[in-house]
């Protein structure tokens, strides 16, 4: 299992991109109105537009695993609560979402 993304939900994408790029000095990989990414080493910082489901300022960790369906089955057997089973996404990949021991949201996809 590898931590691949830290996703921060933001109200104002332009303001958030300028802060992370111009103030913090993070290298911008690309930006768009809904999703922007910064290079931070092995883990990418992604900014995503906030919504009713994802309030501004909240964070989601994004992991990758070699076999998403095996991970899903193994974690379900250990009692991990999934809010979304492995599901095909608009970008073409598959993701599952689960809640950690502290109520934090996490997503997991295939490496």
Backbone atoms as SQL, in Angstrom:
CREATE TABLE atoms (id INTEGER PRIMARY KEY, chain TEXT, resi INTEGER, resn TEXT, atom TEXT, x REAL, y REAL, z REAL);
INSERT INTO atoms VALUES
  (1, 'A', 1, 'UNK', 'N', 0.846, -1.170, 0.000),
  (2, 'A', 1, 'UNK', 'CA', 0.000, 0.000, 0.000),
  (3, 'A', 1, 'UNK', 'C', 0.893, 1.235, 0.000),
  (4, 'A', 2, 'UNK', 'N', 0.558, 2.203, -0.831),
  (5, 'A', 2, 'UNK', 'CA', 1.353, 3.416, -0.970),
  (6, 'A', 2, 'UNK', 'C', 0.438, 4.631, -0.879),
  (7, 'A', 3, 'UNK', 'N', 0.857, 5.645, -0.114),
  (8, 'A', 3, 'UNK', 'CA', 0.140, 6.914, -0.091),
  (9, 'A', 3, 'UNK', 'C', 0.519, 7.667, -1.355),
  (10, 'A', 4, 'UNK', 'N', -0.452, 7.863, -2.222),
  (11, 'A', 4, 'UNK', 'CA', -0.200, 8.447, -3.526),
  (12, 'A', 4, 'UNK', 'C', -0.658, 9.905, -3.596),
  (13, 'A', 5, 'UNK', 'N', -1.798, 10.210, -2.960),
  (14, 'A', 5, 'UNK', 'CA', -2.375, 11.547, -3.011),
  (15, 'A', 5, 'UNK', 'C', -2.811, 11.999, -1.627),
  (16, 'A', 6, 'UNK', 'N', -2.684, 13.291, -1.386),
  (17, 'A', 6, 'UNK', 'CA', -3.385, 13.974, -0.312),
  (18, 'A', 6, 'UNK', 'C', -4.287, 14.965, -1.035),
  (19, 'A', 7, 'UNK', 'N', -5.594, 14.818, -0.840),
  (20, 'A', 7, 'UNK', 'CA', -6.574, 15.629, -1.553),
  (21, 'A', 7, 'UNK', 'C', -7.177, 16.626, -0.569),
  (22, 'A', 8, 'UNK', 'N', -7.013, 17.901, -0.859),
  (23, 'A', 8, 'UNK', 'CA', -7.553, 18.965, -0.018),
  (24, 'A', 8, 'UNK', 'C', -8.696, 19.625, -0.772),
  (25, 'A', 9, 'UNK', 'N', -9.839, 19.733, -0.118),
  (26, 'A', 9, 'UNK', 'CA', -11.008, 20.344, -0.736),
  (27, 'A', 9, 'UNK', 'C', -10.993, 21.846, -0.476),
  (28, 'A', 10, 'UNK', 'N', -11.240, 22.643, -1.533),
  (29, 'A', 10, 'UNK', 'CA', -11.108, 24.094, -1.462),
  (30, 'A', 10, 'UNK', 'C', -12.338, 24.792, -2.038),
  (31, 'A', 11, 'UNK', 'N', -12.640, 25.981, -1.490),
  (32, 'A', 11, 'UNK', 'CA', -13.759, 26.787, -1.997),
  (33, 'A', 11, 'UNK', 'C', -13.390, 27.584, -3.237),
  (34, 'A', 12, 'UNK', 'N', -12.171, 28.083, -3.293),
  (35, 'A', 12, 'UNK', 'CA', -11.751, 28.968, -4.374),
  (36, 'A', 12, 'UNK', 'C', -10.461, 28.399, -4.976),
  (37, 'A', 13, 'UNK', 'N', -10.592, 27.717, -6.109),
  (38, 'A', 13, 'UNK', 'CA', -9.443, 27.033, -6.713),
  (39, 'A', 13, 'UNK', 'C', -8.329, 28.010, -7.074),
  (40, 'A', 14, 'UNK', 'N', -8.667, 29.146, -7.686),
  (41, 'A', 14, 'UNK', 'CA', -7.628, 30.104, -8.074),
  (42, 'A', 14, 'UNK', 'C', -6.850, 30.590, -6.856),
  (43, 'A', 15, 'UNK', 'N', -7.551, 30.943, -5.794),
  (44, 'A', 15, 'UNK', 'CA', -6.900, 31.420, -4.574),
  (45, 'A', 15, 'UNK', 'C', -6.031, 30.323, -3.967),
  (46, 'A', 16, 'UNK', 'N', -6.550, 29.088, -3.944),
  (47, 'A', 16, 'UNK', 'CA', -5.805, 27.970, -3.353),
  (48, 'A', 16, 'UNK', 'C', -4.558, 27.645, -4.178),
  (49, 'A', 17, 'UNK', 'N', -4.673, 27.658, -5.497),
  (50, 'A', 17, 'UNK', 'CA', -3.507, 27.396, -6.356),
  (51, 'A', 17, 'UNK', 'C', -2.450, 28.475, -6.134),
  (52, 'A', 18, 'UNK', 'N', -2.868, 29.730, -6.117),
  (53, 'A', 18, 'UNK', 'CA', -1.911, 30.827, -5.909),
  (54, 'A', 18, 'UNK', 'C', -1.212, 30.688, -4.564),
  (55, 'A', 19, 'UNK', 'N', -1.942, 30.323, -3.511),
  (56, 'A', 19, 'UNK', 'CA', -1.338, 30.161, -2.195),
  (57, 'A', 19, 'UNK', 'C', -0.295, 29.049, -2.196),
  (58, 'A', 20, 'UNK', 'N', -0.687, 27.882, -2.689),
  (59, 'A', 20, 'UNK', 'CA', 0.228, 26.734, -2.654),
  (60, 'A', 20, 'UNK', 'C', 1.423, 26.922, -3.592),
  (61, 'A', 21, 'UNK', 'N', 1.213, 27.591, -4.725),
  (62, 'A', 21, 'UNK', 'CA', 2.294, 27.819, -5.697),
  (63, 'A', 21, 'UNK', 'C', 3.145, 29.036, -5.319),
  (64, 'A', 22, 'UNK', 'N', 2.489, 30.177, -5.111),
  (65, 'A', 22, 'UNK', 'CA', 3.216, 31.441, -4.957),
  (66, 'A', 22, 'UNK', 'C', 3.702, 31.704, -3.533),
  (67, 'A', 23, 'UNK', 'N', 2.940, 31.254, -2.535),
  (68, 'A', 23, 'UNK', 'CA', 3.334, 31.499, -1.152),
  (69, 'A', 23, 'UNK', 'C', 4.182, 30.338, -0.616),
  (70, 'A', 24, 'UNK', 'N', 3.657, 29.109, -0.751),
  (71, 'A', 24, 'UNK', 'CA', 4.392, 27.947, -0.246),
  (72, 'A', 24, 'UNK', 'C', 5.513, 27.500, -1.171),
  (73, 'A', 25, 'UNK', 'N', 5.414, 27.859, -2.458),
  (74, 'A', 25, 'UNK', 'CA', 6.468, 27.520, -3.409),
  (75, 'A', 25, 'UNK', 'C', 6.411, 26.103, -3.958),
  (76, 'A', 26, 'UNK', 'N', 5.242, 25.463, -3.875),
  (77, 'A', 26, 'UNK', 'CA', 5.126, 24.097, -4.408),
  (78, 'A', 26, 'UNK', 'C', 5.067, 24.130, -5.933),
  (79, 'A', 27, 'UNK', 'N', 5.761, 23.214, -6.597),
  (80, 'A', 27, 'UNK', 'CA', 5.725, 23.159, -8.065),
  (81, 'A', 27, 'UNK', 'C', 4.358, 22.665, -8.553),
  (82, 'A', 28, 'UNK', 'N', 3.702, 23.478, -9.366),
  (83, 'A', 28, 'UNK', 'CA', 2.398, 23.140, -9.932),
  (84, 'A', 28, 'UNK', 'C', 2.571, 22.190, -11.107),
  (85, 'A', 29, 'UNK', 'N', 1.909, 21.019, -11.034),
  (86, 'A', 29, 'UNK', 'CA', 1.930, 20.069, -12.156),
  (87, 'A', 29, 'UNK', 'C', 0.912, 20.506, -13.200),
  (88, 'A', 30, 'UNK', 'N', -0.308, 20.810, -12.767),
  (89, 'A', 30, 'UNK', 'CA', -1.348, 21.362, -13.642),
  (90, 'A', 30, 'UNK', 'C', -2.493, 21.873, -12.789),
  (91, 'A', 31, 'UNK', 'N', -3.315, 22.740, -13.403),
  (92, 'A', 31, 'UNK', 'CA', -4.491, 23.216, -12.687),
  (93, 'A', 31, 'UNK', 'C', -5.692, 23.243, -13.610),
  (94, 'A', 32, 'UNK', 'N', -6.858, 23.109, -12.995),
  (95, 'A', 32, 'UNK', 'CA', -8.134, 23.190, -13.693),
  (96, 'A', 32, 'UNK', 'C', -9.154, 23.708, -12.682),
  (97, 'A', 33, 'UNK', 'N', -10.341, 24.061, -13.121),
  (98, 'A', 33, 'UNK', 'CA', -11.348, 24.585, -12.185),
  (99, 'A', 33, 'UNK', 'C', -11.765, 23.592, -11.096),
  (100, 'A', 34, 'UNK', 'N', -11.650, 22.303, -11.351),
  (101, 'A', 34, 'UNK', 'CA', -12.124, 21.298, -10.394),
  (102, 'A', 34, 'UNK', 'C', -11.008, 20.514, -9.708),
  (103, 'A', 35, 'UNK', 'N', -9.822, 20.439, -10.328),
  (104, 'A', 35, 'UNK', 'CA', -8.748, 19.580, -9.816),
  (105, 'A', 35, 'UNK', 'C', -7.400, 20.170, -10.221),
  (106, 'A', 36, 'UNK', 'N', -6.521, 20.353, -9.248),
  (107, 'A', 36, 'UNK', 'CA', -5.171, 20.843, -9.516),
  (108, 'A', 36, 'UNK', 'C', -4.193, 19.986, -8.731),
  (109, 'A', 37, 'UNK', 'N', -2.956, 19.860, -9.240),
  (110, 'A', 37, 'UNK', 'CA', -1.963, 19.006, -8.586),
  (111, 'A', 37, 'UNK', 'C', -0.619, 19.717, -8.450),
  (112, 'A', 38, 'UNK', 'N', 0.045, 19.406, -7.319),
  (113, 'A', 38, 'UNK', 'CA', 1.378, 19.915, -7.026),
  (114, 'A', 38, 'UNK', 'C', 2.330, 18.755, -6.803),
  (115, 'A', 39, 'UNK', 'N', 3.563, 18.905, -7.274),
  (116, 'A', 39, 'UNK', 'CA', 4.612, 17.906, -7.037),
  (117, 'A', 39, 'UNK', 'C', 5.159, 18.120, -5.629),
  (118, 'A', 40, 'UNK', 'N', 5.166, 17.052, -4.846),
  (119, 'A', 40, 'UNK', 'CA', 5.701, 17.146, -3.477),
  (120, 'A', 40, 'UNK', 'C', 6.541, 15.913, -3.156),
  (121, 'A', 41, 'UNK', 'N', 7.170, 15.327, -4.143),
  (122, 'A', 41, 'UNK', 'CA', 7.944, 14.108, -3.938),
  (123, 'A', 41, 'UNK', 'C', 7.125, 12.902, -4.358),
  (124, 'A', 42, 'UNK', 'N', 7.136, 11.869, -3.524),
  (125, 'A', 42, 'UNK', 'CA', 6.410, 10.636, -3.859),
  (126, 'A', 42, 'UNK', 'C', 4.898, 10.789, -3.774),
  (127, 'A', 43, 'UNK', 'N', 4.425, 11.761, -3.002),
  (128, 'A', 43, 'UNK', 'CA', 2.992, 11.969, -2.810),
  (129, 'A', 43, 'UNK', 'C', 2.583, 13.280, -3.454),
  (130, 'A', 44, 'UNK', 'N', 1.492, 13.263, -4.198),
  (131, 'A', 44, 'UNK', 'CA', 0.975, 14.451, -4.869),
  (132, 'A', 44, 'UNK', 'C', -0.034, 15.148, -3.973),
  (133, 'A', 45, 'UNK', 'N', 0.076, 16.476, -3.875),
  (134, 'A', 45, 'UNK', 'CA', -0.962, 17.263, -3.230),
  (135, 'A', 45, 'UNK', 'C', -1.950, 17.673, -4.313),
  (136, 'A', 46, 'UNK', 'N', -3.191, 17.245, -4.146),
  (137, 'A', 46, 'UNK', 'CA', -4.234, 17.593, -5.101),
  (138, 'A', 46, 'UNK', 'C', -5.248, 18.503, -4.432),
  (139, 'A', 47, 'UNK', 'N', -5.677, 19.518, -5.155),
  (140, 'A', 47, 'UNK', 'CA', -6.761, 20.387, -4.698),
  (141, 'A', 47, 'UNK', 'C', -7.999, 20.023, -5.497),
  (142, 'A', 48, 'UNK', 'N', -9.106, 19.874, -4.802),
  (143, 'A', 48, 'UNK', 'CA', -10.372, 19.501, -5.439),
  (144, 'A', 48, 'UNK', 'C', -11.427, 20.496, -4.989),
  (145, 'A', 49, 'UNK', 'N', -12.312, 20.875, -5.870),
  (146, 'A', 49, 'UNK', 'CA', -13.377, 21.807, -5.504),
  (147, 'A', 49, 'UNK', 'C', -14.232, 21.222, -4.397),
  (148, 'A', 50, 'UNK', 'N', -14.519, 22.053, -3.392),
  (149, 'A', 50, 'UNK', 'CA', -15.379, 21.644, -2.283),
  (150, 'A', 50, 'UNK', 'C', -16.816, 21.482, -2.776),
  (151, 'A', 51, 'UNK', 'N', -17.597, 20.724, -2.009),
  (152, 'A', 51, 'UNK', 'CA', -19.002, 20.494, -2.334),
  (153, 'A', 51, 'UNK', 'C', -19.765, 20.244, -1.036),
  (154, 'A', 52, 'UNK', 'N', -21.047, 19.973, -1.146),
  (155, 'A', 52, 'UNK', 'CA', -21.841, 19.648, 0.044),
  (156, 'A', 52, 'UNK', 'C', -21.292, 18.388, 0.715),
  (157, 'A', 53, 'UNK', 'N', -20.797, 17.451, -0.079),
  (158, 'A', 53, 'UNK', 'CA', -20.242, 16.203, 0.452),
  (159, 'A', 53, 'UNK', 'C', -18.835, 16.393, 1.009),
  (160, 'A', 54, 'UNK', 'N', -18.077, 17.315, 0.427),
  (161, 'A', 54, 'UNK', 'CA', -16.673, 17.538, 0.783),
  (162, 'A', 54, 'UNK', 'C', -16.457, 19.004, 1.131),
  (163, 'A', 55, 'UNK', 'N', -16.547, 19.346, 2.406),
  (164, 'A', 55, 'UNK', 'CA', -16.422, 20.729, 2.856),
  (165, 'A', 55, 'UNK', 'C', -15.006, 21.251, 2.634),
  (166, 'A', 56, 'UNK', 'N', -14.907, 22.551, 2.368),
  (167, 'A', 56, 'UNK', 'CA', -13.603, 23.198, 2.204),
  (168, 'A', 56, 'UNK', 'C', -12.770, 22.986, 3.462),
  (169, 'A', 57, 'UNK', 'N', -11.494, 22.691, 3.249),
  (170, 'A', 57, 'UNK', 'CA', -10.578, 22.470, 4.358),
  (171, 'A', 57, 'UNK', 'C', -10.448, 21.025, 4.787),
  (172, 'A', 58, 'UNK', 'N', -11.370, 20.164, 4.345),
  (173, 'A', 58, 'UNK', 'CA', -11.242, 18.755, 4.694),
  (174, 'A', 58, 'UNK', 'C', -10.223, 18.095, 3.779),
  (175, 'A', 59, 'UNK', 'N', -9.701, 16.970, 4.239),
  (176, 'A', 59, 'UNK', 'CA', -8.636, 16.267, 3.520),
  (177, 'A', 59, 'UNK', 'C', -9.020, 14.798, 3.362),
  (178, 'A', 60, 'UNK', 'N', -8.673, 14.231, 2.238),
  (179, 'A', 60, 'UNK', 'CA', -8.853, 12.799, 1.981),
  (180, 'A', 60, 'UNK', 'C', -7.504, 12.240, 1.556),
  (181, 'A', 61, 'UNK', 'N', -7.143, 11.093, 2.122),
  (182, 'A', 61, 'UNK', 'CA', -5.907, 10.430, 1.722),
  (183, 'A', 61, 'UNK', 'C', -6.210, 9.478, 0.577),
  (184, 'A', 62, 'UNK', 'N', -5.347, 9.430, -0.409),
  (185, 'A', 62, 'UNK', 'CA', -5.513, 8.555, -1.560),
  (186, 'A', 62, 'UNK', 'C', -4.380, 7.547, -1.646),
  (187, 'A', 63, 'UNK', 'N', -4.706, 6.286, -1.456),
  (188, 'A', 63, 'UNK', 'CA', -3.724, 5.201, -1.482),
  (189, 'A', 63, 'UNK', 'C', -3.822, 4.427, -2.783),
  (190, 'A', 64, 'UNK', 'N', -2.759, 3.708, -3.113),
  (191, 'A', 64, 'UNK', 'CA', -2.798, 2.760, -4.221),
  (192, 'A', 64, 'UNK', 'C', -2.326, 1.405, -3.718),
  (193, 'A', 65, 'UNK', 'N', -2.872, 0.367, -4.312),
  (194, 'A', 65, 'UNK', 'CA', -2.535, -1.019, -3.974),
  (195, 'A', 65, 'UNK', 'C', -2.401, -1.811, -5.269),
  (196, 'A', 66, 'UNK', 'N', -1.663, -2.933, -5.242),
  (197, 'A', 66, 'UNK', 'CA', -1.501, -3.735, -6.464),
  (198, 'A', 66, 'UNK', 'C', -2.807, -4.371, -6.951),
  (199, 'A', 67, 'UNK', 'N', -3.690, -4.770, -6.030),
  (200, 'A', 67, 'UNK', 'CA', -4.932, -5.459, -6.393),
  (201, 'A', 67, 'UNK', 'C', -6.076, -4.869, -5.581),
  (202, 'A', 68, 'UNK', 'N', -6.826, -3.966, -6.193),
  (203, 'A', 68, 'UNK', 'CA', -7.899, -3.254, -5.498),
  (204, 'A', 68, 'UNK', 'C', -8.971, -4.192, -4.973),
  (205, 'A', 69, 'UNK', 'N', -9.370, -5.176, -5.754),
  (206, 'A', 69, 'UNK', 'CA', -10.456, -6.079, -5.329),
  (207, 'A', 69, 'UNK', 'C', -10.019, -6.982, -4.174),
  (208, 'A', 70, 'UNK', 'N', -8.769, -7.396, -4.175),
  (209, 'A', 70, 'UNK', 'CA', -8.253, -8.188, -3.056),
  (210, 'A', 70, 'UNK', 'C', -8.176, -7.333, -1.799),
  (211, 'A', 71, 'UNK', 'N', -7.686, -6.106, -1.942),
  (212, 'A', 71, 'UNK', 'CA', -7.624, -5.190, -0.805),
  (213, 'A', 71, 'UNK', 'C', -9.020, -4.975, -0.219),
  (214, 'A', 72, 'UNK', 'N', -9.990, -4.730, -1.099),
  (215, 'A', 72, 'UNK', 'CA', -11.370, -4.504, -0.660),
  (216, 'A', 72, 'UNK', 'C', -11.889, -5.713, 0.128),
  (217, 'A', 73, 'UNK', 'N', -11.701, -6.904, -0.395),
  (218, 'A', 73, 'UNK', 'CA', -12.177, -8.124, 0.275),
  (219, 'A', 73, 'UNK', 'C', -11.452, -8.335, 1.608),
  (220, 'A', 74, 'UNK', 'N', -10.134, -8.141, 1.612),
  (221, 'A', 74, 'UNK', 'CA', -9.349, -8.321, 2.841),
  (222, 'A', 74, 'UNK', 'C', -9.759, -7.328, 3.920),
  (223, 'A', 75, 'UNK', 'N', -9.942, -6.080, 3.550),
  (224, 'A', 75, 'UNK', 'CA', -10.292, -5.055, 4.530),
  (225, 'A', 75, 'UNK', 'C', -11.727, -5.208, 5.030),
  (226, 'A', 76, 'UNK', 'N', -12.633, -5.591, 4.134),
  (227, 'A', 76, 'UNK', 'CA', -14.025, -5.862, 4.564),
  (228, 'A', 76, 'UNK', 'C', -14.023, -6.980, 5.602),
  (229, 'A', 77, 'UNK', 'N', -13.208, -8.009, 5.376),
  (230, 'A', 77, 'UNK', 'CA', -13.129, -9.132, 6.317),
  (231, 'A', 77, 'UNK', 'C', -12.586, -8.687, 7.673),
  (232, 'A', 78, 'UNK', 'N', -11.798, -7.601, 7.687),
  (233, 'A', 78, 'UNK', 'CA', -11.253, -7.066, 8.940),
  (234, 'A', 78, 'UNK', 'C', -12.178, -6.034, 9.576),
  (235, 'A', 79, 'UNK', 'N', -13.328, -5.807, 8.958),
  (236, 'A', 79, 'UNK', 'CA', -14.310, -4.891, 9.527),
  (237, 'A', 79, 'UNK', 'C', -14.182, -3.443, 9.091),
  (238, 'A', 80, 'UNK', 'N', -13.339, -3.150, 8.095),
  (239, 'A', 80, 'UNK', 'CA', -13.208, -1.780, 7.607),
  (240, 'A', 80, 'UNK', 'C', -14.515, -1.378, 6.922),
  (241, 'A', 81, 'UNK', 'N', -14.993, -0.166, 7.253),
  (242, 'A', 81, 'UNK', 'CA', -16.245, 0.336, 6.680),
  (243, 'A', 81, 'UNK', 'C', -15.956, 1.055, 5.360),
  (244, 'A', 82, 'UNK', 'N', -16.510, 0.537, 4.282),
  (245, 'A', 82, 'UNK', 'CA', -16.379, 1.165, 2.974),
  (246, 'A', 82, 'UNK', 'C', -17.618, 1.994, 2.680),
  (247, 'A', 83, 'UNK', 'N', -17.389, 3.212, 2.199),
  (248, 'A', 83, 'UNK', 'CA', -18.494, 4.065, 1.783),
  (249, 'A', 83, 'UNK', 'C', -18.753, 3.929, 0.285),
  (250, 'A', 84, 'UNK', 'N', -17.801, 3.306, -0.429),
  (251, 'A', 84, 'UNK', 'CA', -17.966, 3.029, -1.850),
  (252, 'A', 84, 'UNK', 'C', -17.120, 1.814, -2.194),
  (253, 'A', 85, 'UNK', 'N', -17.722, 0.760, -2.751),
  (254, 'A', 85, 'UNK', 'CA', -16.930, -0.389, -3.194),
  (255, 'A', 85, 'UNK', 'C', -16.128, -0.002, -4.438),
  (256, 'A', 86, 'UNK', 'N', -15.226, -0.859, -4.901),
  (257, 'A', 86, 'UNK', 'CA', -14.500, -0.536, -6.135),
  (258, 'A', 86, 'UNK', 'C', -15.491, -0.160, -7.245),
  (259, 'A', 87, 'UNK', 'N', -15.318, 1.053, -7.770),
  (260, 'A', 87, 'UNK', 'CA', -16.258, 1.619, -8.733),
  (261, 'A', 87, 'UNK', 'C', -15.493, 2.317, -9.838),
  (262, 'A', 88, 'UNK', 'N', -15.878, 2.076, -11.076),
  (263, 'A', 88, 'UNK', 'CA', -15.264, 2.726, -12.241),
  (264, 'A', 88, 'UNK', 'C', -15.519, 4.229, -12.166),
  (265, 'A', 89, 'UNK', 'N', -14.477, 5.027, -12.411),
  (266, 'A', 89, 'UNK', 'CA', -14.566, 6.482, -12.331),
  (267, 'A', 89, 'UNK', 'C', -14.511, 7.106, -13.721),
  (268, 'A', 90, 'UNK', 'N', -14.918, 8.378, -13.818),
  (269, 'A', 90, 'UNK', 'CA', -14.922, 9.098, -15.091),
  (270, 'A', 90, 'UNK', 'C', -13.543, 9.158, -15.737),
  (271, 'A', 91, 'UNK', 'N', -12.473, 9.174, -14.919),
  (272, 'A', 91, 'UNK', 'CA', -11.122, 9.264, -15.467),
  (273, 'A', 91, 'UNK', 'C', -10.629, 7.924, -16.008),
  (274, 'A', 92, 'UNK', 'N', -11.438, 6.854, -15.839),
  (275, 'A', 92, 'UNK', 'CA', -11.102, 5.555, -16.406),
  (276, 'A', 92, 'UNK', 'C', -10.634, 4.526, -15.408),
  (277, 'A', 93, 'UNK', 'N', -10.146, 4.963, -14.257),
  (278, 'A', 93, 'UNK', 'CA', -9.691, 4.019, -13.236),
  (279, 'A', 93, 'UNK', 'C', -10.810, 3.601, -12.307),
  (280, 'A', 94, 'UNK', 'N', -10.462, 2.747, -11.368),
  (281, 'A', 94, 'UNK', 'CA', -11.401, 2.275, -10.359),
  (282, 'A', 94, 'UNK', 'C', -10.927, 2.759, -8.992),
  (283, 'A', 95, 'UNK', 'N', -11.872, 3.184, -8.154),
  (284, 'A', 95, 'UNK', 'CA', -11.573, 3.606, -6.792),
  (285, 'A', 95, 'UNK', 'C', -12.561, 2.970, -5.829),
  (286, 'A', 96, 'UNK', 'N', -12.112, 2.766, -4.604),
  (287, 'A', 96, 'UNK', 'CA', -12.985, 2.419, -3.486),
  (288, 'A', 96, 'UNK', 'C', -12.734, 3.486, -2.427),
  (289, 'A', 97, 'UNK', 'N', -13.717, 3.701, -1.547),
  (290, 'A', 97, 'UNK', 'CA', -13.556, 4.668, -0.461),
  (291, 'A', 97, 'UNK', 'C', -13.904, 3.996, 0.853),
  (292, 'A', 98, 'UNK', 'N', -13.093, 4.312, 1.891),
  (293, 'A', 98, 'UNK', 'CA', -13.341, 3.747, 3.208),
  (294, 'A', 98, 'UNK', 'C', -13.115, 4.800, 4.283),
  (295, 'A', 99, 'UNK', 'N', -13.612, 4.506, 5.470),
  (296, 'A', 99, 'UNK', 'CA', -13.471, 5.394, 6.618),
  (297, 'A', 99, 'UNK', 'C', -12.464, 4.759, 7.564),
  (298, 'A', 100, 'UNK', 'N', -11.514, 5.572, 8.058),
  (299, 'A', 100, 'UNK', 'CA', -10.515, 5.037, 8.978),
  (300, 'A', 100, 'UNK', 'C', -11.030, 5.054, 10.421),
  (301, 'A', 101, 'UNK', 'N', -10.188, 4.679, 11.355),
  (302, 'A', 101, 'UNK', 'CA', -10.586, 4.546, 12.756),
  (303, 'A', 101, 'UNK', 'C', -11.026, 5.864, 13.385),
  (304, 'A', 102, 'UNK', 'N', -10.622, 6.991, 12.798),
  (305, 'A', 102, 'UNK', 'CA', -10.969, 8.302, 13.342),
  (306, 'A', 102, 'UNK', 'C', -12.060, 9.003, 12.548),
  (307, 'A', 103, 'UNK', 'N', -12.659, 8.296, 11.587),
  (308, 'A', 103, 'UNK', 'CA', -13.703, 8.880, 10.764),
  (309, 'A', 103, 'UNK', 'C', -13.193, 9.608, 9.536),
  (310, 'A', 104, 'UNK', 'N', -11.870, 9.543, 9.327),
  (311, 'A', 104, 'UNK', 'CA', -11.288, 10.191, 8.150),
  (312, 'A', 104, 'UNK', 'C', -11.593, 9.415, 6.883),
  (313, 'A', 105, 'UNK', 'N', -11.806, 10.169, 5.804),
  (314, 'A', 105, 'UNK', 'CA', -12.125, 9.544, 4.514),
  (315, 'A', 105, 'UNK', 'C', -10.854, 9.225, 3.755),
  (316, 'A', 106, 'UNK', 'N', -10.860, 8.067, 3.111),
  (317, 'A', 106, 'UNK', 'CA', -9.718, 7.593, 2.350),
  (318, 'A', 106, 'UNK', 'C', -10.214, 6.971, 1.056),
  (319, 'A', 107, 'UNK', 'N', -9.417, 7.131, 0.007),
  (320, 'A', 107, 'UNK', 'CA', -9.721, 6.433, -1.241),
  (321, 'A', 107, 'UNK', 'C', -8.549, 5.533, -1.577),
  (322, 'A', 108, 'UNK', 'N', -8.837, 4.501, -2.363),
  (323, 'A', 108, 'UNK', 'CA', -7.798, 3.563, -2.749),
  (324, 'A', 108, 'UNK', 'C', -8.059, 3.134, -4.191),
  (325, 'A', 109, 'UNK', 'N', -6.991, 3.103, -4.969),
  (326, 'A', 109, 'UNK', 'CA', -7.067, 2.677, -6.355),
  (327, 'A', 109, 'UNK', 'C', -5.938, 1.711, -6.660),
  (328, 'A', 110, 'UNK', 'N', -5.905, 1.246, -7.883),
  (329, 'A', 110, 'UNK', 'CA', -4.883, 0.283, -8.304),
  (330, 'A', 110, 'UNK', 'C', -3.594, 1.029, -8.667),
  (331, 'A', 111, 'UNK', 'N', -2.443, 0.450, -8.266),
  (332, 'A', 111, 'UNK', 'CA', -1.143, 1.044, -8.603),
  (333, 'A', 111, 'UNK', 'C', -0.894, 0.987, -10.076);
